Amino acid sequence: MDAPLHIVQAAAFPFPTAQGSQVYVRGMARALVRRGHRVTVACYAHGEAVAGDGADDGYAVIRTPVVPGYGRLRAGPDPVKPVLDLALAWRLARTRADLVHAHNYEAPLAAALARRWTGTPVVYCAHNTMGEELHTYFSGSLARRLARRAGRALDVAVPRMADAAHVIHEPTADTLRALGCARVRFVPPGVDPADLQPCAPADLGTGPWVVYAGNPDAYQDLDVLYEAIRRLPGVGLAVVSAVGAEAWAGAQLPRLRVVQTSDFAVVRAVLAAADVAALPRAVCSGYPIKLLNYLGMGIPTVAAAGSARDLPGVVAVPNRDPVAFAAALRGLLQDPERRRALGGAGRAHVLAACTWDRRAADLEVLYREVLADHRPRVRDRRGPQAPGRHV
Protein backbone atom coordinates (compact mmCIF):
# COMPACT_ATOMS: atom_id res chain seq x y z
CA MET A 1 0.00 0.00 0.00
CA ASP A 2 1.28 3.48 -0.83
CA ALA A 3 2.33 5.56 2.15
CA PRO A 4 0.10 8.48 3.19
CA LEU A 5 1.22 11.90 1.99
CA HIS A 6 1.41 15.31 3.60
CA ILE A 7 -0.36 17.61 1.15
CA VAL A 8 -0.53 21.37 1.55
CA GLN A 9 -3.50 23.07 -0.07
CA ALA A 10 -2.16 26.57 -0.73
CA ALA A 11 -5.00 29.06 -0.98
CA ALA A 12 -4.28 32.78 -1.32
CA PHE A 13 -7.64 33.90 -0.04
CA PRO A 14 -9.68 34.18 3.18
CA PHE A 15 -10.64 30.79 4.55
CA PRO A 16 -13.12 29.47 5.31
CA THR A 17 -15.88 31.37 3.53
CA ALA A 18 -18.98 30.33 1.61
CA GLN A 19 -17.42 31.28 -1.76
CA GLY A 20 -16.83 28.75 -4.52
CA SER A 21 -13.04 28.34 -4.36
CA GLN A 22 -13.07 28.17 -0.57
CA VAL A 23 -15.84 25.56 -0.55
CA TYR A 24 -13.85 23.63 -3.15
CA VAL A 25 -10.65 23.62 -1.08
CA ARG A 26 -12.49 22.54 2.05
CA GLY A 27 -14.22 19.68 0.23
CA MET A 28 -10.94 18.49 -1.27
CA ALA A 29 -9.13 18.70 2.07
CA ARG A 30 -11.80 16.69 3.89
CA ALA A 31 -11.82 13.99 1.21
CA LEU A 32 -8.04 13.61 1.20
CA VAL A 33 -8.07 13.26 4.99
CA ARG A 34 -10.66 10.50 4.67
CA ARG A 35 -8.24 8.71 2.33
CA GLY A 36 -5.64 8.71 5.09
CA HIS A 37 -3.50 11.68 4.06
CA ARG A 38 -2.28 14.50 6.25
CA VAL A 39 -3.58 17.79 4.88
CA THR A 40 -2.67 21.37 5.74
CA VAL A 41 -4.53 24.38 4.32
CA ALA A 42 -2.26 27.44 4.02
CA CYS A 43 -4.33 30.61 3.65
CA TYR A 44 -4.82 34.24 4.64
CA ALA A 45 -5.17 35.20 8.28
CA HIS A 46 -8.90 35.85 8.19
CA GLY A 47 -12.10 34.13 7.13
CA GLU A 48 -15.72 33.86 8.13
CA ALA A 49 -17.00 32.38 11.37
CA VAL A 50 -18.49 29.36 9.64
CA ALA A 51 -18.26 25.66 10.39
CA GLY A 52 -15.33 23.77 8.94
CA ASP A 53 -12.16 25.59 10.03
CA GLY A 54 -10.35 22.28 9.92
CA ALA A 55 -10.61 21.12 13.51
CA ASP A 56 -13.71 18.99 12.94
CA ASP A 57 -12.59 17.81 9.50
CA GLY A 58 -9.13 16.45 10.32
CA TYR A 59 -6.92 18.93 8.49
CA ALA A 60 -4.62 21.62 9.88
CA VAL A 61 -4.74 25.32 9.00
CA ILE A 62 -1.74 27.65 8.87
CA ARG A 63 -2.29 31.33 8.24
CA THR A 64 -0.45 34.47 7.25
CA PRO A 65 0.06 37.03 10.02
CA VAL A 66 -2.89 39.32 10.74
CA VAL A 67 -2.96 42.68 8.96
CA PRO A 68 -4.63 45.05 11.45
CA GLY A 69 -7.92 46.40 10.12
CA TYR A 70 -7.96 44.16 7.04
CA GLY A 71 -10.70 41.60 6.61
CA ARG A 72 -11.83 41.74 3.00
CA LEU A 73 -13.65 38.60 1.86
CA ARG A 74 -14.56 39.48 -1.73
CA ALA A 75 -12.36 38.40 -4.63
CA GLY A 76 -10.41 40.89 -6.72
CA PRO A 77 -7.17 42.88 -6.53
CA ASP A 78 -6.34 45.28 -3.70
CA PRO A 79 -3.10 46.78 -2.33
CA VAL A 80 -2.91 44.50 0.73
CA LYS A 81 -3.01 41.19 -1.13
CA PRO A 82 0.60 41.28 -2.44
CA VAL A 83 1.76 41.59 1.18
CA LEU A 84 -0.38 38.62 2.19
CA ASP A 85 0.92 36.59 -0.76
CA LEU A 86 4.53 37.20 0.28
CA ALA A 87 3.58 36.15 3.80
CA LEU A 88 1.97 33.02 2.36
CA ALA A 89 5.22 32.20 0.54
CA TRP A 90 7.06 32.60 3.85
CA ARG A 91 4.63 30.20 5.53
CA LEU A 92 5.05 27.65 2.73
CA ALA A 93 8.84 27.93 2.92
CA ARG A 94 8.64 26.96 6.59
CA THR A 95 6.31 24.01 6.07
CA ARG A 96 7.63 20.56 5.26
CA ALA A 97 5.31 18.59 2.98
CA ASP A 98 5.39 16.03 0.19
CA LEU A 99 3.51 18.25 -2.24
CA VAL A 100 1.83 21.65 -2.52
CA HIS A 101 -1.48 21.88 -4.40
CA ALA A 102 -1.75 25.61 -5.17
CA HIS A 103 -5.04 27.22 -6.20
CA ASN A 104 -5.88 30.12 -8.51
CA TYR A 105 -2.97 32.47 -9.32
CA GLU A 106 -1.43 34.08 -6.27
CA ALA A 107 -0.92 30.78 -4.41
CA PRO A 108 1.07 29.14 -7.25
CA LEU A 109 3.31 32.22 -7.34
CA ALA A 110 3.83 31.95 -3.58
CA ALA A 111 4.44 28.19 -3.84
CA ALA A 112 6.96 28.64 -6.65
CA LEU A 113 8.83 31.18 -4.55
CA ALA A 114 8.83 28.87 -1.52
CA ARG A 115 9.99 25.94 -3.66
CA ARG A 116 13.31 27.69 -4.21
CA TRP A 117 13.95 26.97 -0.54
CA THR A 118 12.10 23.72 0.06
CA GLY A 119 12.24 21.92 -3.29
CA THR A 120 8.66 20.74 -2.68
CA PRO A 121 6.85 19.93 -5.94
CA VAL A 122 3.86 22.08 -6.87
CA VAL A 123 0.60 21.15 -8.59
CA TYR A 124 -1.19 24.18 -10.01
CA CYS A 125 -5.00 24.13 -9.85
CA ALA A 126 -6.66 26.20 -12.59
CA HIS A 127 -9.96 27.50 -11.23
CA ASN A 128 -10.25 30.08 -14.01
CA THR A 129 -8.17 32.14 -16.43
CA MET A 130 -7.16 35.69 -15.60
CA GLY A 131 -7.64 36.77 -19.20
CA GLU A 132 -11.37 36.26 -18.75
CA GLU A 133 -11.76 37.67 -15.24
CA LEU A 134 -9.17 40.22 -14.13
CA HIS A 135 -10.52 43.11 -16.22
CA THR A 136 -14.02 42.71 -14.75
CA TYR A 137 -12.80 44.23 -11.47
CA PHE A 138 -12.01 47.57 -13.17
CA SER A 139 -14.29 50.22 -14.68
CA GLY A 140 -12.10 52.59 -16.75
CA SER A 141 -11.34 51.60 -20.34
CA LEU A 142 -7.57 51.99 -19.92
CA ALA A 143 -7.54 50.04 -16.68
CA ARG A 144 -9.59 47.27 -18.27
CA ARG A 145 -7.23 47.04 -21.27
CA LEU A 146 -4.18 46.86 -19.03
CA ALA A 147 -5.88 44.27 -16.83
CA ARG A 148 -6.67 42.11 -19.86
CA ARG A 149 -3.02 42.17 -20.89
CA ALA A 150 -1.85 41.41 -17.36
CA GLY A 151 -4.36 38.58 -17.14
CA ARG A 152 -3.17 36.99 -20.37
CA ALA A 153 0.45 37.28 -19.20
CA LEU A 154 -0.46 35.47 -15.98
CA ASP A 155 -2.26 32.77 -17.97
CA VAL A 156 0.97 32.10 -19.87
CA ALA A 157 3.43 32.32 -17.00
CA VAL A 158 1.83 30.84 -13.89
CA PRO A 159 0.91 27.31 -15.05
CA ARG A 160 4.46 26.69 -16.28
CA MET A 161 5.88 27.42 -12.83
CA ALA A 162 4.34 24.20 -11.48
CA ASP A 163 5.36 20.55 -11.87
CA ALA A 164 1.87 19.67 -13.09
CA ALA A 165 -1.49 21.31 -13.69
CA HIS A 166 -4.89 20.23 -12.46
CA VAL A 167 -7.88 21.65 -14.34
CA ILE A 168 -11.51 21.53 -13.24
CA HIS A 169 -12.95 22.27 -16.71
CA GLU A 170 -11.84 19.89 -19.44
CA PRO A 171 -11.31 22.40 -22.31
CA THR A 172 -8.84 24.28 -20.12
CA ALA A 173 -6.52 21.26 -20.34
CA ASP A 174 -5.98 21.91 -24.06
CA THR A 175 -5.28 25.57 -23.32
CA LEU A 176 -2.59 24.71 -20.79
CA ARG A 177 -1.00 22.08 -23.01
CA ALA A 178 -0.78 24.69 -25.77
CA LEU A 179 1.01 26.95 -23.29
CA GLY A 180 3.65 24.29 -22.70
CA CYS A 181 2.41 22.40 -19.64
CA ALA A 182 3.59 18.82 -20.02
CA ARG A 183 1.42 17.14 -17.38
CA VAL A 184 -2.20 18.25 -17.19
CA ARG A 185 -4.96 16.28 -15.46
CA PHE A 186 -8.70 16.99 -15.61
CA VAL A 187 -10.47 16.31 -12.31
CA PRO A 188 -13.73 18.22 -11.79
CA PRO A 189 -14.97 19.31 -8.36
CA GLY A 190 -17.06 17.11 -6.13
CA VAL A 191 -19.67 17.27 -3.40
CA ASP A 192 -20.13 15.61 -0.05
CA PRO A 193 -23.54 13.90 -0.06
CA ALA A 194 -23.97 14.70 3.63
CA ASP A 195 -23.98 18.42 2.71
CA LEU A 196 -26.90 17.98 0.32
CA GLN A 197 -29.46 16.13 2.40
CA PRO A 198 -33.11 17.16 2.00
CA CYS A 199 -34.22 19.81 4.46
CA ALA A 200 -37.19 21.97 5.36
CA PRO A 201 -37.55 24.79 2.80
CA ALA A 202 -37.07 28.41 3.82
CA ASP A 203 -40.16 30.58 3.95
CA LEU A 204 -39.72 32.83 0.91
CA GLY A 205 -43.38 33.66 0.51
CA THR A 206 -45.66 32.93 -2.42
CA GLY A 207 -43.79 31.59 -5.45
CA PRO A 208 -42.73 30.74 -7.99
CA TRP A 209 -39.08 31.43 -7.17
CA VAL A 210 -35.92 31.37 -9.25
CA VAL A 211 -32.80 31.08 -7.08
CA TYR A 212 -29.29 32.40 -7.57
CA ALA A 213 -26.55 31.51 -5.05
CA GLY A 214 -23.27 33.38 -5.12
CA ASN A 215 -21.61 36.76 -5.37
CA PRO A 216 -22.66 39.83 -7.41
CA ASP A 217 -19.32 40.38 -9.19
CA ALA A 218 -19.44 41.59 -12.79
CA TYR A 219 -18.21 38.34 -14.32
CA GLN A 220 -21.37 36.58 -13.10
CA ASP A 221 -23.43 38.38 -15.84
CA LEU A 222 -26.31 38.99 -13.47
CA ASP A 223 -27.70 41.74 -15.70
CA VAL A 224 -28.85 38.96 -18.03
CA LEU A 225 -30.66 37.20 -15.19
CA TYR A 226 -32.29 40.42 -14.02
CA GLU A 227 -33.59 41.18 -17.51
CA ALA A 228 -34.89 37.62 -17.85
CA ILE A 229 -36.80 37.92 -14.55
CA ARG A 230 -38.32 41.23 -15.68
CA ARG A 231 -39.87 39.33 -18.57
CA LEU A 232 -41.62 36.94 -16.16
CA PRO A 233 -44.36 38.82 -14.29
CA GLY A 234 -45.10 37.35 -10.89
CA VAL A 235 -41.85 35.35 -10.70
CA GLY A 236 -39.54 36.15 -7.80
CA LEU A 237 -35.76 36.03 -7.64
CA ALA A 238 -34.30 34.64 -4.42
CA VAL A 239 -30.63 35.51 -3.93
CA VAL A 240 -28.63 33.69 -1.26
CA SER A 241 -25.19 35.18 -0.73
CA ALA A 242 -22.59 36.18 1.82
CA VAL A 243 -22.98 39.69 0.39
CA GLY A 244 -25.69 41.91 1.84
CA ALA A 245 -28.79 43.42 0.24
CA GLU A 246 -27.15 46.73 -0.68
CA ALA A 247 -25.03 44.98 -3.32
CA TRP A 248 -28.17 43.79 -5.10
CA ALA A 249 -30.09 47.07 -5.18
CA GLY A 250 -29.24 47.60 -8.84
CA ALA A 251 -31.43 44.65 -9.81
CA GLN A 252 -34.55 46.82 -9.39
CA LEU A 253 -36.89 43.84 -9.40
CA PRO A 254 -40.37 43.96 -7.88
CA ARG A 255 -39.96 40.52 -6.27
CA LEU A 256 -36.39 40.24 -5.02
CA ARG A 257 -35.57 38.38 -1.82
CA VAL A 258 -31.97 38.56 -0.58
CA VAL A 259 -30.88 36.11 2.11
CA GLN A 260 -27.45 37.04 3.46
CA THR A 261 -25.69 34.06 5.03
CA SER A 262 -22.46 32.10 5.20
CA ASP A 263 -24.20 29.10 6.73
CA PHE A 264 -24.68 26.37 4.14
CA ALA A 265 -27.61 24.98 6.12
CA VAL A 266 -29.43 28.23 5.34
CA VAL A 267 -28.30 28.06 1.72
CA ARG A 268 -29.76 24.55 1.46
CA ALA A 269 -33.07 25.74 2.90
CA VAL A 270 -33.32 28.54 0.33
CA LEU A 271 -32.46 26.14 -2.48
CA ALA A 272 -35.08 23.72 -1.22
CA ALA A 273 -37.71 26.49 -1.42
CA ALA A 274 -36.93 27.39 -5.04
CA ASP A 275 -38.50 26.02 -8.21
CA VAL A 276 -35.65 26.63 -10.65
CA ALA A 277 -32.01 27.72 -10.31
CA ALA A 278 -30.14 30.19 -12.51
CA LEU A 279 -26.55 30.35 -13.72
CA PRO A 280 -26.15 33.28 -16.16
CA ARG A 281 -22.33 33.45 -16.34
CA ALA A 282 -21.23 33.44 -19.98
CA VAL A 283 -17.49 32.78 -19.59
CA CYS A 284 -16.30 30.14 -17.14
CA SER A 285 -13.04 28.31 -17.71
CA GLY A 286 -13.32 26.79 -14.26
CA TYR A 287 -16.28 24.98 -12.76
CA PRO A 288 -19.26 26.68 -11.11
CA ILE A 289 -19.49 24.94 -7.74
CA LYS A 290 -23.00 26.32 -7.34
CA LEU A 291 -24.13 24.12 -10.24
CA LEU A 292 -23.33 20.95 -8.29
CA ASN A 293 -25.13 22.36 -5.26
CA TYR A 294 -28.20 23.28 -7.32
CA LEU A 295 -28.40 19.86 -8.94
CA GLY A 296 -27.46 18.02 -5.75
CA MET A 297 -30.48 19.61 -4.08
CA GLY A 298 -32.68 18.43 -6.94
CA ILE A 299 -33.24 21.82 -8.59
CA PRO A 300 -33.28 21.98 -12.42
CA THR A 301 -30.96 24.72 -13.59
CA VAL A 302 -31.06 27.13 -16.52
CA ALA A 303 -27.45 27.94 -17.43
CA ALA A 304 -25.73 30.10 -20.01
CA ALA A 305 -23.78 27.97 -22.47
CA GLY A 306 -20.45 29.17 -21.08
CA SER A 307 -21.26 27.82 -17.62
CA ALA A 308 -23.45 24.87 -18.52
CA ARG A 309 -21.96 21.43 -18.08
CA ASP A 310 -23.14 18.19 -19.64
CA LEU A 311 -25.06 17.01 -16.59
CA PRO A 312 -28.63 15.78 -16.15
CA GLY A 313 -30.88 18.57 -14.95
CA VAL A 314 -29.14 21.39 -16.85
CA VAL A 315 -31.02 23.40 -19.49
CA ALA A 316 -28.47 25.35 -21.55
CA VAL A 317 -29.28 28.62 -23.33
CA PRO A 318 -27.14 30.95 -25.49
CA ASN A 319 -24.75 33.28 -23.68
CA ARG A 320 -25.99 36.77 -22.77
CA ASP A 321 -29.46 36.20 -24.21
CA PRO A 322 -32.08 37.30 -21.65
CA VAL A 323 -34.95 36.41 -24.02
CA ALA A 324 -33.78 32.80 -24.30
CA PHE A 325 -33.02 32.68 -20.57
CA ALA A 326 -36.54 33.90 -19.74
CA ALA A 327 -38.10 31.41 -22.16
CA ALA A 328 -36.22 28.51 -20.56
CA LEU A 329 -37.23 29.61 -17.06
CA ARG A 330 -40.85 30.03 -18.15
CA GLY A 331 -40.90 26.59 -19.74
CA LEU A 332 -39.74 24.94 -16.52
CA LEU A 333 -41.97 26.99 -14.24
CA GLN A 334 -45.00 26.05 -16.31
CA ASP A 335 -44.20 22.33 -16.38
CA PRO A 336 -43.99 20.88 -12.85
CA GLU A 337 -43.65 17.30 -14.11
CA ARG A 338 -40.62 18.18 -16.23
CA ARG A 339 -39.13 20.11 -13.32
CA ARG A 340 -39.42 17.12 -11.04
CA ALA A 341 -37.95 14.76 -13.63
CA LEU A 342 -34.97 17.00 -14.38
CA GLY A 343 -34.36 17.77 -10.71
CA GLY A 344 -34.49 14.10 -9.74
CA ALA A 345 -32.13 13.10 -12.54
CA GLY A 346 -29.67 15.85 -11.63
CA ARG A 347 -29.63 14.93 -7.95
CA ALA A 348 -29.21 11.21 -8.63
CA HIS A 349 -26.28 11.83 -10.98
CA VAL A 350 -24.46 14.25 -8.67
CA LEU A 351 -24.76 12.01 -5.62
CA ALA A 352 -23.67 8.92 -7.56
CA ALA A 353 -20.92 10.24 -9.83
CA CYS A 354 -19.69 13.59 -8.47
CA THR A 355 -18.64 12.86 -4.89
CA TRP A 356 -15.47 14.22 -3.36
CA ASP A 357 -14.35 10.72 -2.41
CA ARG A 358 -14.20 9.79 -6.11
CA ARG A 359 -12.43 13.02 -7.02
CA ALA A 360 -9.85 12.65 -4.25
CA ALA A 361 -8.87 9.21 -5.54
CA ASP A 362 -8.25 10.73 -9.00
CA LEU A 363 -6.16 13.54 -7.52
CA GLU A 364 -4.10 11.05 -5.55
CA VAL A 365 -3.05 9.41 -8.83
CA LEU A 366 -1.79 12.78 -10.09
CA TYR A 367 0.08 13.47 -6.86
CA ARG A 368 1.92 10.16 -6.99
CA GLU A 369 2.83 10.66 -10.66
CA VAL A 370 4.38 14.02 -9.80
CA LEU A 371 6.26 12.62 -6.82
CA ALA A 372 7.55 9.67 -8.84
CA ASP A 373 9.16 12.06 -11.33
CA HIS A 374 10.31 14.63 -8.81
CA ARG A 375 13.92 15.22 -7.90
CA PRO A 376 14.60 17.63 -5.03
CA ARG A 377 15.81 20.93 -6.44
CA VAL A 378 17.53 22.13 -3.27
CA ARG A 379 18.48 20.65 0.04
CA ASP A 380 15.94 21.20 2.82
CA ARG A 381 17.94 23.19 5.35
CA ARG A 382 15.23 23.77 7.93
CA GLY A 383 15.53 20.58 9.92
CA PRO A 384 12.61 18.71 11.53
CA GLN A 385 9.26 20.42 11.84
CA ALA A 386 6.44 19.74 14.24
CA PRO A 387 3.17 18.45 12.79
CA GLY A 388 0.87 21.09 11.30
CA ARG A 389 -1.34 22.95 13.72
CA HIS A 390 -3.86 25.79 13.73
CA VAL A 391 -2.25 29.20 13.98
Secondary structure, DSSP 8 states (H G I E B T S, - for coil): -----EEEEE--S-SS-SSHHHHHHHHHHHHHHHTT-EEEEEE-S---S-S-SSTTTT-EEEE----TT----S-S--TTHHHHHHHHHHHHHT---SEEEEETTHHHHHHHHHHHHH---EEEEES--HHHHGGGG--SHHHHHHHHHHHHHHHHHSGGGSSEEEESSHHHHHHHHHTT-S-EEE----B-GGGG---------SS-EEEEES---GGG-HHHHHHHHHTSTT-EEEEEESS-GGGGGGG--SSEEEEE-S-HHHHHHHHHH-SEEEE--S--SS--HHHHHHHHTT--EEEETTT--S-TTEEEE-TT-HHHHHHHHHHHHT-HHHHHHHHHHHHHHHHHH-BHHHHHHHHHHHHHHHHHH---SS---S---------
